[in-house]
Amino acid sequence: MNETYEQAALREIREETGLEVRLDSFLGIFHNHDMVWSNGDAAHVLSAMYTASIVSGEPRIDEESYELRFFAPDEIPELFAEDHIAALNAYFEGVRYPLLRENKLHEIFR
């Protein structure tokens, strides 16, 4: 609650990887229309995706993951979540939007 997309992204990255990052650009909002978790919970997931650079920290996994590593573009394993697939495609197509700070939105939408 009470987080911007950017704040949530930074928190999730920190919690799930142990890394502090700087968000560099916005890729977009992506949908996974039929997400089903292993416990049977289902939802329509909206994902705000960013590019980021590591600032500090040591990579580590949490209870939501079993492995964390970097891949060369030609070594990325097959993805199954439609929002992840769409975000990765956007990344490789060169999509990059500037970060919009919440307090600047009123200037854009006048």
N, C-alpha and C positions, 0 to 999 in steps of 0.2 A: 504494500500500500504506500501511497505518497511518494513514489519514485518516478522519475522520467525514464524513458527507454534507455538513455545513456547510463543513468545511475544503475539501473537494473542489470545492464550488460556488464558493467565494471564489477558489480557485486557477484554476479553469477560466475564470471571468469575467475575472480579471486577465490570463491568458495570451491569451485570444481577443479581448478588447476593449481592453485597456490601462487599464481602469477599476478603481478600488478601490471596493467597495460595502459597504453594511451590509445584512445579511439582515434583513428586517422580519417576515416570516411564512412559514409552510410551507404549500404548496398540496397536497402529497401525493406519492405514488409512482405513476408512470404507466408503462404498458407499451407497447412497440412490438414486437409479436410476430414481425414479418417484416422486420426491418431488413436492407437490402442496400446496401452502399456501392459506389461507382463501381469499386473494384478487385475486386468480386465477393465480398468477405467478407460473411458473413451472421451474424446473431445475434438473440436475443431480448433487447431492451434494456430495462432498468429505469431510469427517470429520477426522481430526487428533485428536485422543482421548488419554487422559493421566489419570493417577491416581494422586491425589494431597492430600495435608494435609493443613488444615486451619492454617494460621499464625495469622491473626487478622481480626477484623471487626465484624459487626453484620449482620446476614442474613436479607435481604430485597428483595422484588420483584421490577421489573421495568415494563415498559409498554409492554414488550414482554411476561410477565408471570402473572399468577393470584395466584400462590401458590408456596411456597418453603418450603420443609421439608425433613428430612432424613427418610429412610425406613430400616427396618431389611430385610435381604435377602428374607425371605418368605412373606414379605408384599409389595414387589415392584408391583405397578400397571402394567397392561398390557401395553406394548409399541407397537407403530404402525410404527415408522420410522425404516426402515430396517438397517440403519447405527447404530442407538441406540441399537437395538436388538443384532446385531453382536458384538458391543463393550461390551455390558453387558455380553454376552456369553463368550467372550474372557477373560474378567475380572474374571468370576467365574471358568474358566478353568485354571486360574493361569498365563495367559500371562502377562509378564512384560519385557519390553526391557529397557536397560539403556538409559538415555537421551544423545543424541549426540549434543554436542555444535557445532554450525556452523563452528567455526574456527578450530575444530578438524577433520572435515570430510576429509580434504586432507591427514591426517595421515592414515585413514582407507582405502581410495581408491587409494593407491599408486600402 
